[in-house]
């Protein structure tokens, strides 16, 4: 067994916990993924501490909660947040969140993900967890690893994901179907294989994913999206029909033919390739995954060939619907939809674009310009459009260096316009501002005085002909 090296950013936290446990007659264990990652020399996250009361104390049932209160009092910390129903609490120690739990077993309703919890032995707690590699305990008083499933350490060595209790593999996934997605995600993250019985139980349990909240599914998808080659996880989801349950808009892209002049893959395979080509920004990755979903509803095949007229516009609408269903934030949805809506524009670039056309493109993209350019590059793949992106980027940087890329923000305020034209507030103000913006897109170096002169002239001509 290798020596356990606690990361420096956790040394003080773990010292405080282990010292307090010894002083107050508790046994404390670090449990779950934190232990797994320590043994794999990965940066651990999510510190969970299991606390057991010694037999001569009165703390057996709520040991974790009571212990967290003792720690908070000793080190003058904020009171822990308590979840008495589950026997857990959360406490901030040295600016990091630590969850304190008791050993427990759970009983599930067949149509719910709201378990009834009961105190249990360490072995029972290990068996109610998902996978053997996540059921390892690090006992803090002697830094000894406990492998109560007897498979955790060997599965870690052999790079295998296996349920904690193989004879009850199907029950384990039925109890919490999100574990299906977690198995796929951890297989991708760690480069581990999923053991056969575990895989079969996952496949059988897929329909149960319907009882899981959209928020929990969303969080797992986000974790997958930022990994290297996330397409592997989506292919795994597709193999067991999980993708059809959570993102059916993606699976319907399979076998959707594209013009051979531009693509050698169907839309499904192409989308996953584009996903892997992008950097691990979660908005960009989501936009890459969904960038061509509009091709399903816009697909046309005629004597002239295959087309997807306005698939970017339709795709943006469908993406918004998907992301709302998965409970993403308004900001995330807005950014992702903007990237999808505009990902085809860089392909339209030509040497005939004027500087004002470049400025209009940049304005349309807004804060998502960089993500749009990245997605366009990934979308082009091996084809010859990348020179357009290079030239467009050069034009943008050239205008930016000359301070001629973006129009000045609100060169003239509404109050100033009312004063200049001696008119009360009304729709005419916004119309005038739009005119000014168009003028500045054509010539961003116009001064305020020059703009006022042109606006006055336009107003006079309008009066003359009305």
Buried (B, 14 or more C-beta within 10 A) or exposed (E): EEEEEBEEEBEEBBEBBBBBBEEBEBBBBBBBBBBBBBBBEEEBEEBBBBBBBEEEEEBEBBBBBBBBBBBBEEEEBEEBEBBEEBBBBEBBBEEBEBBBBBBBBBEBEEEEBEBEBBBBEBEBBBBBBBBBBBBBBBBBEEEEBBBBBEBBBBBBEEEBBBBBBBEBBBEBBBBBBBBBBBBBBBBBBBEBBBBEBBBBBBBBBBEBBEBBEEEBBBBBBBBBBBBEEBBBBBBBBBEBEBBBBBBEBBBBBEEBEBEEEBBEBBBBBBBBBBBBBBEEBBBBBBBBBBBBBBBBBBBEEEEEEBBBEEBBBBBBBBBBEBBEBBEBEEEBBBBBBBBBBBBBBBBEBEEEBEBBBBBBBBBBBEEBBEBBBBBBBBBBBEEEBBEBBEBBBEBBEEBEEEEBBBBBEEBBEBEEBBEBBEEEEEEBBEEBBEBBBEBBBBBBEBEEEEBBEBBEEEBEEEEEEE
